[in-house]
Amino acid sequence: MAGYNCIKIDGWRYSGTFPCCSKMILAVAPEGTRSPISSWKTGFLHVAHKANVPVFLVAFDYKKKLIEFGPMHNISDNTQHELNRIYLHFKQVQGKCPEKMITKVVPPVEKEIEK
């Protein structure tokens, strides 16, 4: 990863800053890549909101054989609303193991989220 100027972070052990970087992109791997889960954890949304940085969605669509970049979401303090917006985006993507994908929207209903 050093060849790409990347820093690997063990989330359980790291705390601090990145003095080597004036700008940085943080990539977070999706949940449920190894086994099914009931819902995503929301830590990445809290981090994005507190840091006032957008979340840029990247999808690997195995059915279409393409990588989709975007959209970018500015994150509010309404975590469930933001998670539902992201779920709605990934609903149209087929991952490598579709039976493990979690894209279930939790109320409020989809019409309210699209506003």
C-alpha positions, 0 to 999 in steps of 0.5 A, spaced: 500 500 500 505 504 500 506 504 493 500 508 492 501 513 498 496 509 503 496 508 510 493 502 513 489 503 519 487 498 524 481 501 527 481 498 533 488 500 535 489 507 531 487 514 535 491 520 532 492 524 526 495 524 520 501 529 520 504 527 513 497 529 509 494 536 508 489 532 504 486 525 505 481 520 502 479 515 507 476 508 504 472 504 508 470 497 506 463 495 506 460 490 511 457 483 510 463 481 505 464 475 509 458 473 512 451 476 512 449 481 517 442 484 519 444 492 518 450 496 517 454 499 522 453 507 522 460 509 525 462 512 518 456 516 518 458 519 524 465 520 522 463 524 516 458 528 519 462 530 525 468 532 520 463 535 515 466 531 509 461 528 504 461 520 503 463 518 496 459 512 494 463 506 490 459 500 488 462 494 484 456 491 480 458 484 478 452 483 474 454 489 469 461 488 470 463 495 472 465 500 478 460 505 479 463 512 482 458 517 486 454 520 488 457 524 493 452 525 500 453 530 505 451 527 511 446 530 516 445 528 523 439 524 522 443 517 521 437 513 519 435 517 514 442 518 511 443 510 511 436 509 508 439 514 502 445 509 501 441 503 502 437 506 496 443 507 492 446 500 493 439 497 491 440 497 484 447 494 484 448 487 484 455 485 489 459 479 488 455 475 493 448 478 492 445 474 498 449 477 503 447 484 501 443 489 506 439 494 502 433 494 506 430 501 508 428 502 515 422 507 516 420 512 514 418 510 507 422 511 500 418 517 498 420 521 504 427 519 503 428 521 496 426 528 498 
